Amino acid sequence: MKKVTLMAIAILFSAATVFAADTHTSKMASDTTKKVKPAKVQYTCTMHPEVLSDKPGKCPKCGMALVKKTGAKKKPAEKMKM
């Protein structure tokens, strides 16, 4: 009788462990599959950088096509002449 009781307790403990581990795994999986919002794209005129738009089109000042705005590019450091 004691063997049956111990076996039942062992099975219940194992089942509880499996369900606890499964719950933890599914939470981790949902954390890693969160959607990341894409960076907001802006369009600007090459001649009028103050003109900004959320969609492509034409510059209201000169009529040129708007291009995607990119981050400010750093100029390479100039060599100093001595």
C-alpha positions as CSV (number, residue, x, y, z in Angstrom):
1,M,0.0,0.0,0.0
2,K,2.9,2.4,0.8
3,K,4.4,1.7,-2.6
4,V,1.2,2.7,-4.4
5,T,0.9,5.9,-2.3
6,L,4.5,6.9,-3.0
7,M,4.1,6.1,-6.7
8,A,0.9,8.3,-6.9
9,I,2.7,11.1,-5.1
10,A,5.7,10.8,-7.5
11,I,3.4,10.9,-10.5
12,L,1.5,13.9,-9.2
13,F,4.7,15.7,-8.4
14,S,6.1,15.0,-11.9
15,A,2.9,16.2,-13.5
16,A,2.9,19.4,-11.5
17,T,6.6,20.0,-12.5
18,V,5.8,19.5,-16.2
19,F,2.9,21.9,-16.1
20,A,4.9,24.5,-14.2
21,A,7.8,24.2,-16.7
22,D,5.4,24.5,-19.6
23,T,3.8,27.7,-18.3
24,H,7.2,29.3,-17.8
25,T,8.3,28.3,-21.3
26,S,5.2,29.8,-22.9
27,K,5.7,33.0,-21.1
28,M,9.3,33.2,-22.3
29,A,8.2,32.4,-25.9
30,S,5.6,35.2,-25.8
31,D,8.2,37.7,-24.5
32,T,10.5,36.9,-27.4
33,T,7.8,37.1,-30.0
34,K,6.6,40.6,-29.2
35,K,6.3,42.8,-32.2
36,V,8.7,45.6,-32.5
37,K,7.4,48.8,-34.1
38,P,9.3,49.8,-37.2
39,A,11.1,53.1,-37.1
40,K,9.0,56.0,-38.3
41,V,10.0,56.9,-41.9
42,Q,10.0,60.6,-42.9
43,Y,10.5,62.1,-46.3
44,T,12.2,65.4,-47.0
45,C,13.2,67.6,-49.9
46,T,16.9,67.6,-50.8
47,M,16.7,71.4,-51.4
48,H,14.4,72.2,-48.5
49,P,15.3,70.0,-45.5
50,E,12.7,71.7,-43.3
51,V,10.0,70.1,-45.4
52,L,9.0,66.8,-43.8
53,S,6.3,64.3,-44.7
54,D,5.2,60.9,-43.5
55,K,4.7,59.7,-47.1
56,P,6.5,60.2,-50.4
57,G,5.3,63.0,-52.6
58,K,6.5,66.3,-54.0
59,C,8.0,69.3,-52.2
60,P,5.4,72.0,-51.9
61,K,8.1,74.7,-52.4
62,C,10.0,73.4,-55.5
63,G,8.1,70.3,-56.7
64,M,11.1,68.0,-56.4
65,A,10.4,64.4,-55.3
66,L,10.7,63.8,-51.5
67,V,13.4,61.3,-50.4
68,K,13.6,59.1,-47.3
69,K,15.3,61.0,-44.5
70,T,18.3,59.3,-43.1
71,G,20.3,60.0,-39.9
72,A,22.8,62.8,-40.0
73,K,26.0,61.5,-41.4
74,K,29.2,62.5,-39.7
75,K,31.8,64.1,-41.9
76,P,35.3,62.5,-41.7
77,A,37.7,64.4,-39.5
78,E,39.9,66.6,-41.6
79,K,43.6,66.2,-41.2
80,M,45.3,69.2,-39.7
81,K,48.1,70.7,-41.6
82,M,51.1,71.8,-39.7
